[in-house]
């Protein structure tokens, strides 16, 4: 497998829906051997499932996540090298609004920028 597409939580979640968007599903199927997710995406999927009350929806999502975990889709780890790069990027981010938010004591959630 050659990783080519890094999926975010919304795209993976679409595949878990009862009636997923057919266009999304066609593209996922077409590129199934080239898809990867970041470990933070896996975290968000499991977290979302665990927060659901016992229900049919939760059970279906647990099955989906189990199948995803046992699939050939690679989950890219958030290792020391990635964390160091992320720290440098956050510190050097040229976007004025981010710096403005920082001066106000508000930062974008770092977990979102790890993707």
N, C-alpha and C positions, 0 to 999 in steps of 0.2 A: 504494500500500500504506500502510495505517495501522498502525504497530506497536502491538500490544496485549499480546502475550505475550513475555516475556523468558525464554528457555529456559535451563536449566542443563545441565551436561555429562551428567548421568544421563539426562535426557529425550532428548537428541540421541543418546546412546549406545544407548538402547533401540531407536531406529529402525535402527541399524546391525546389530542382532542377527540371527542366522539365523531365529529364530522370535520376533519382537517381540510384545509384549503387544498384542492386537487393540484393546483399549480405548484405549491410548495412540495407536496408529496412526490410529484413527478420529478422535480429537480433533486430532491433527496435521493430518490431511487436511481436516477441517472448518474449521480456522483457518489453513490454509497461507499465506494472503495477509496474515496478521497476526503472523507469528512472526519474532522477531529473536534473535540471540545476542550476547553480549558478546565482545570480542576475547580475554579470558582463557579463555573456553570454547573458542574456536577453538584457542588455544594448548594447552589440556589435551588436546583431541582429537588434534591433530597429534603432540604429545609422546607420548601413549599409543601411537599407531600406530608412531612411529619407534622406540620401545623394544622392539617385538615382533621376534622373530627372523624371518628370511625364512620365510614359510609361506603357506598358502592363506588363513588368517584375516587375515594382514597385507595380502595382495593385495586381498581383499574390502573391507577397511577403507580402503585407499588409493583404491579405486574409489568407495566411498561418500563419502569426503572430497572427492574431485575433483568428484563430482556436486553435493555440497553447496556447494562453492566457486563452481560455475558456475550455481547456482540463483539465484532472486530473493531468497533470504533475506538480510536485511541483517545485517552483522557490525558492531556498534556499537564505534567506536574508543575506546580508553582514552586520552583526550587530556589536555591540561593542566588544563582545567576539571574534568574528572572526577577527576583525580589530586588537585587541591586540595580538592575536596569530600570525597574519601575520607580525606585526611589530617586534615581537621577532624573528620570523623565518628569516626575511630579515636581521636583525642585526647579527644573529648567523650563517648565511649560510656558510658552510665550503668550498665551491667551490673557489679555488684559482682565477679562471678567474673573478668571480664576484667581489672579493676583488680588483683584479687588475683594473677592470673597475671602481670601486668606487674610487680608488686612482687617476685615470685619469679624474675623474669628470663625468663619464658615468655610469649610472645604467640601468639595464633592466627595462622596463616599469613596474611599480608596479601593474598596472591593470592586467597584464598577470599572475602575481604570486598570485593574489587573487583567481584564479580558483582553 
